[in-house]
Amino acid sequence: MKKPFAQQPHGEEPEPAVHVTDTGTADSSTGGKAVTGYQGPDPAAASRGTAPVHVSHTGPATATDGGIAITGHVGTLIVPPRPLREPASWPHQVGVVPGAARSFQHRVEADRLRATVEGGGTTLLTQLLTGMGGVGKTQLAADYARTAWNDGEVDVLVWVTAAAQTSVVGAYAQAGVELCRADPEDPERAARQFLAWLAPKPGQEPCRWLIVLDDLADPADLLVHADDPAGRFSLWPPANPHGRTLVTTRRRDAALFGEGRRRVDVGLFTPTESAAYLTASMTSHGRTEDAEQLVALADDLGHLPLALAQAAAYIIDSGKTTAAYRTLLADRTTKLARLSPTTLPDEQATALHATWSLSVERANALPPVGLAEPMLHLTAFLDPNGIPQDVLTGHAALTHLAQHRIPGTQPVLRRRWWQRKRPTPASAPPVAPDEGFDALRTLDRLGLIDHTPAAPSHAVRVHQLVQRATHDTHAPDQNRGTARVAADALIGIWPDVENDTAFAQTLRANAQALSQRAEDALCQPDGHAVLFRFGQSLSRSGQTSAAIDHYERLVASLRSQLHPDHPDTFTARSNLASCRGEAGDPTGAVQAFAELLTDRERVLGNDHPSTLTTRGNLASWQGEAGDPAGAAQALAELLTLQNRVLGNDHPDTLTTRGNLASWRGEAGDPAGAAQALAELLTHERHILGDDHPDTLTTRSNLASCRGQAGDPAGAVQAFAELLTHERRILGDDHPSTLTTRGNLASWRGEAGDPAGAAQAFAELLTDRQRVLGNDHPSTLATRGNLASWRGEAGDPAGAAQAFAELLTDRQRVLGNDHPDTLNTRGNLASWRGKAGDPAGAAQAFAELLTDRQRVLGNDHPGTLNTRGNLASWRGKAGDPAGAAQAFTELLTHERRILGDDHPDTLTTRGNLATWRGEAGDPAGAAQALTELLTDAVRVLGAEHPRVEAVHRAAAYWREKAERGS
């Protein structure tokens, strides 16, 4: 509709309604039309009252390939229909195939693409390259297309950038115009005409065609007018025995795959491919880089081809070394955007840090709407190699998703997902577990994660650079909050008892990744529980060296971020001290606990429960360091204090009573220890109940003390009853149940059934390997017990062989100086001697003694025990006088260190008497043993097995002396 001009006075020329000047150039091609100037009413119409148009200084116009270009003014233009172009001859290509990347690497996926016949003989007409962004799908497809074209395998090649439906329709329309006389003015009709042309027709010359749909963003884009049954049509090329279709996509939707379509998963470069690519890239620019640095860089970048290409370009452009680039990359404060080259290599369109942004946009728009991004953010702090599904669908994770749900919108292609402002509703609607699961499936469909529900313990894998990019695109406060949510989620599923060693290792790997990426967040406003649980798990699984490293870092972080005197700092120091003791350094543990006790007394006071706990730990490690009497004395003093401060019934007071009894037994009073434990057991049953873990522990300690006090049969009975109870309460695979089985087996052997003990340990070993793994300290200890009882059952050579194998594993797992490794060396030496090599045993004990003195000191019980073994094997190797002399010196040392009545002192007196007799003094031996018998009866009791052994030995040497006289 024309708008009327205002009426002008008669006889005056109306003012111009339009001025047109300096309009620039116009270019047109392929049937199009372009105007520079003005197209509208004729200026001569002014005489009829219409406002004139003034046109001046219009630019040049150029038309090619049937186009129309106009400069100046046109009123009406009539153009007769342009004749349709003749079909192009074959071979013919539509679209531009991307060029080959520099240093392109041949990959196994390329061979799979070219193997177009499946094992069953079916020809594959459609193949889909699927994988996360950046793995090189486009390059593989381009290489496939170029090879097919250059080798004359195709008559028509159509390359389509399939990021949007309009792009696919446009490319098909162009092919229709060029190949089958389609009308360019109706793209959809032209596209349909091209698809129909691709279908096989009887009597028609077959055309070998290849259609490449590159970077298909959404399977739905291949269905035009999906909501209009009359106008709906598919953009999938038709089945044709002479045609091939290749699709590249990040998507994994089930709709993409099915009969006649083969999925080819494109993964990362192999380490060999990564190293070759980086080396070739550097060499092509005259750069020589250290091979080890290139290998390490490839590992740092997770072998992602896109990342390797852009890293190489950055290094070359910036002039930096590979080592310098790795330093920047390792700095978590350096964002990936800073490490992108100014000009992207290989015609790449997107920098690494933005590679996955569109996929996240699309994922957010898919059901469950708005949960993909917060879920991906949560995964960014955990182990890229495997996150338990329950971590991401538990209460903490679902609360996080509810609070950070992104409002549902369709993807906005020009909007970067990381710039979205998060909503902060007062009360977000809850997210159900199945919605959390569906969010994982959505991320998997978009190629942002790998989700394998069939493996729930490590169901989710995500590339480390996707994690880095996700982290980079969130504000620091968002990252800190999400890191603590991840920690809450881990703690929420971490079991108290780690029966499943593989699952426990997965949890530790996730905790380690989290602490490495967000330790500062986990240390404020306090030390998160996951940091302590991680260290505890490392220690319980036997990884004491790793636990020490963890706690050393944690102590340093808590000191700097909280305060040296913060309770969490003290707790970390306590755990570190215990780990040092467990790693074979009881003296270091004593020193660390002594220093911690001083600080806790200064900050908390002498009566604070944490101070009292530290005193108990210090006492126990004093005993482990070789001073059981000192430990008992310290615990007796602590017990008095706890009775006053905490009361007789407090769990800590009861624990101290149990520890005091145990160390009294170790100090030489097993009967007294058994009595004390019996009294404690009665108290604990009344206070805690029969099923409480502390009650069960006391029953175990009491059974052991009864055996040590000379009643091995009673110990067997007590452990058998305890085992039945623990199996009912804790289950067959609980660590305490397994420990009780080991104790029961040992006391069966001590009670006279070594073969039964060996059989029981063999069965226990199978279960410990299944539950705990081959390298767990308890598994290794079971192997040692099995070897010993096999030897006692009559196979000393087999025992020696088993200990030799165990020694190799303990050295590998624990190190040469760990107490358990040193004990294994002693056992191996003993069984070699019993197998017929006393001189070799003596030599092995001499070497072991040197290491014991270096590691443990001269006064440690382990050192004293080794001196006794060395003396015995010297005597058995033919030097009884030397053995007697060695035992004389050892006895003097033990009387000073342990006291006259310690069981070990009494044992040394018996050994000294025996070797005096073997050295030719049977009368002296008989006299010494008679004197020992009196003391043994007084200390151990007349019914103790050792007393009976001394009695028999005294009688033997007395008879020898009488015969000799």
MOLINKA-V163309 format. One record per pair of residues at least 4 apart in sequence whose C-alpha atoms are under 6 Angstrom apart, sorted by the first residue. I is the first residue (numbers start at 1). J is the second residue. D is the distance in whole Angstrom. If there is no record, write none. Layout:
BEGIN
i j d
I J D
I J D
END
This chain:
BEGIN
i j d
14 51 6
16 51 5
16 52 5
16 53 6
17 51 5
18 53 5
19 54 5
20 54 6
20 55 5
21 55 6
21 56 5
21 57 5
22 57 5
22 58 5
23 36 6
23 37 6
23 58 5
23 59 6
24 59 4
25 59 5
25 60 5
25 61 6
26 34 6
26 35 6
26 36 5
26 61 4
27 61 6
27 62 5
27 63 6
28 32 6
28 33 6
28 34 6
28 63 5
28 67 5
28 69 6
29 63 6
29 64 5
29 65 5
29 67 4
30 65 5
30 66 5
30 67 5
31 66 5
31 67 4
32 67 5
33 67 6
33 68 5
33 69 6
34 69 5
35 69 6
35 70 5
36 71 5
37 58 5
37 71 6
37 72 5
37 73 6
38 73 5
39 73 6
39 74 5
39 75 6
40 75 5
41 75 5
42 75 5
43 52 5
43 53 5
45 50 6
46 50 4
46 51 5
46 52 5
58 72 6
61 69 5
61 70 6
61 71 6
62 69 6
63 67 5
63 68 6
63 69 5
84 181 6
85 181 6
87 178 6
87 179 4
87 180 5
87 181 6
88 178 6
88 179 5
90 155 6
91 155 4
91 156 6
92 156 5
93 156 6
93 157 5
93 158 6
94 158 5
95 158 6
95 159 5
101 346 5
103 277 6
103 280 6
103 281 6
116 123 6
116 124 5
117 121 6
117 122 6
117 123 5
117 124 6
118 122 5
125 244 5
126 244 6
126 245 5
126 246 6
126 261 5
127 246 5
127 261 5
127 262 5
127 263 6
128 246 6
128 247 5
128 248 6
128 263 5
128 264 6
129 248 5
129 264 5
129 265 6
130 248 6
130 249 5
130 250 5
130 265 5
130 266 6
131 250 5
131 265 6
131 266 5
132 250 5
132 447 5
134 306 5
135 268 6
135 304 6
135 305 5
138 142 6
142 146 6
146 150 6
147 151 6
148 153 5
149 154 6
154 208 5
154 209 5
155 208 5
155 209 6
156 209 5
157 209 6
157 210 5
158 211 5
159 212 5
160 171 6
160 212 6
160 213 5
160 214 6
161 214 5
162 167 6
162 168 5
162 213 5
162 214 5
162 215 6
162 216 5
163 215 6
163 216 5
163 217 5
165 221 5
166 170 6
169 173 6
169 191 6
172 191 5
173 187 5
173 190 5
173 191 4
175 179 6
176 180 5
176 182 5
176 190 5
176 194 4
177 181 5
177 182 4
182 190 5
183 190 6
199 238 6
200 240 6
208 242 5
208 243 5
209 243 5
210 243 6
210 244 5
210 245 6
211 245 5
212 245 6
212 246 5
212 247 6
213 247 5
214 247 6
214 248 5
215 248 5
215 249 5
216 249 5
222 234 6
222 235 5
223 233 6
223 234 5
224 232 5
224 233 5
225 232 5
226 232 5
228 232 6
250 446 6
250 447 5
251 445 5
251 446 5
251 447 6
252 445 4
253 445 5
257 261 6
268 303 6
268 304 5
269 273 6
269 274 6
269 303 5
274 298 6
275 295 6
282 287 5
283 287 5
298 303 5
299 303 6
307 311 6
313 317 6
313 341 6
314 318 6
314 341 5
315 319 6
315 320 5
326 330 6
335 472 6
336 353 6
337 353 6
344 348 6
350 355 6
353 469 5
357 417 6
361 411 5
362 411 6
363 372 6
364 369 5
364 370 5
364 372 5
365 369 5
365 408 6
365 409 6
365 410 6
369 408 5
370 405 5
370 406 4
370 407 6
370 408 6
371 405 5
371 439 6
372 439 5
374 401 6
380 467 4
381 514 5
382 510 5
382 513 5
382 514 5
383 510 5
383 513 5
384 461 5
384 462 5
384 463 6
384 464 6
385 461 5
386 458 4
386 460 5
386 461 5
387 458 5
387 459 6
387 460 5
388 456 6
388 457 4
388 458 5
388 459 5
389 456 5
389 459 5
390 394 5
391 489 5
391 490 6
392 397 5
393 397 6
393 433 6
393 436 5
396 489 5
398 431 6
401 405 6
402 428 6
402 430 5
402 431 5
403 428 6
418 473 5
443 448 5
443 449 6
444 448 6
444 449 5
444 450 5
444 451 6
449 461 6
449 462 5
450 460 6
450 461 5
451 459 5
451 460 5
452 459 5
453 459 6
455 459 5
457 503 6
465 469 6
480 521 5
487 530 6
491 530 6
499 771 6
501 772 6
508 512 6
508 534 6
514 518 6
515 519 5
522 527 6
522 528 5
523 527 4
530 534 6
535 547 5
538 543 5
538 547 5
539 543 5
539 544 5
539 547 6
541 776 6
542 776 6
542 777 5
544 579 6
544 583 6
548 576 6
548 579 6
551 555 6
551 576 5
555 569 6
555 572 6
557 561 6
558 562 5
558 569 6
559 563 5
559 564 4
577 589 5
577 592 6
580 585 6
580 589 6
581 585 5
581 586 4
581 589 5
584 818 5
584 819 5
586 621 6
586 625 5
587 625 6
590 618 6
590 621 6
593 597 6
593 618 5
597 614 6
600 604 5
600 611 6
601 605 4
601 606 5
604 608 6
619 631 5
619 634 6
620 631 6
621 625 6
622 627 6
622 631 6
623 627 5
623 628 4
623 631 5
626 860 5
626 861 6
628 663 6
628 667 5
629 667 5
632 660 5
632 663 5
632 664 6
635 639 6
635 660 6
642 646 5
642 653 6
643 647 4
643 648 5
646 650 6
656 660 6
661 673 5
661 676 6
663 667 6
664 669 6
664 673 6
665 669 5
665 670 4
665 673 5
668 902 5
668 903 5
670 705 6
670 709 5
671 709 5
674 702 6
674 705 5
674 706 6
677 681 6
677 702 6
684 688 5
684 695 6
685 689 4
685 690 5
688 692 6
698 702 6
703 715 5
703 718 6
705 709 6
706 711 6
706 715 6
707 711 5
707 712 4
707 715 5
710 944 5
710 945 6
712 747 6
712 751 5
713 751 6
716 744 6
716 747 6
719 723 6
719 744 5
726 730 5
726 737 6
727 731 4
727 732 5
730 734 6
745 757 5
745 760 6
747 751 6
748 753 6
748 757 6
749 753 5
749 754 4
749 757 5
754 789 6
754 792 6
754 793 5
755 793 5
758 786 5
758 789 5
758 790 6
761 765 6
761 786 5
765 782 6
768 772 5
768 779 6
769 773 4
769 774 5
772 776 6
787 799 5
787 802 6
789 793 6
790 795 6
791 795 4
791 796 4
791 799 5
796 831 6
796 835 5
797 835 5
800 828 5
800 831 5
800 832 6
803 807 6
803 828 5
807 824 6
810 814 5
810 821 6
811 815 4
811 816 5
829 841 5
829 844 6
831 835 6
832 837 6
832 841 6
833 837 4
833 838 4
833 841 5
838 873 6
838 877 5
839 877 5
842 870 5
842 873 5
842 874 6
845 849 6
845 870 5
849 866 6
851 855 6
852 856 5
852 863 5
853 857 4
853 858 5
856 860 6
871 883 5
871 886 6
872 883 6
873 877 6
874 879 6
874 883 6
875 879 4
875 880 4
875 883 5
880 915 6
880 918 6
880 919 5
881 919 5
884 912 5
884 915 5
884 916 6
887 891 6
887 912 5
894 898 5
894 905 6
895 899 4
895 900 5
898 902 6
913 925 4
913 928 6
914 925 6
915 919 6
916 921 5
916 925 6
917 921 5
917 922 4
917 925 5
922 957 5
922 961 5
923 961 5
926 954 5
926 957 5
926 958 5
929 933 6
929 954 5
930 954 6
932 936 6
936 940 5
936 947 6
937 941 5
937 942 5
954 958 6
957 961 6
END
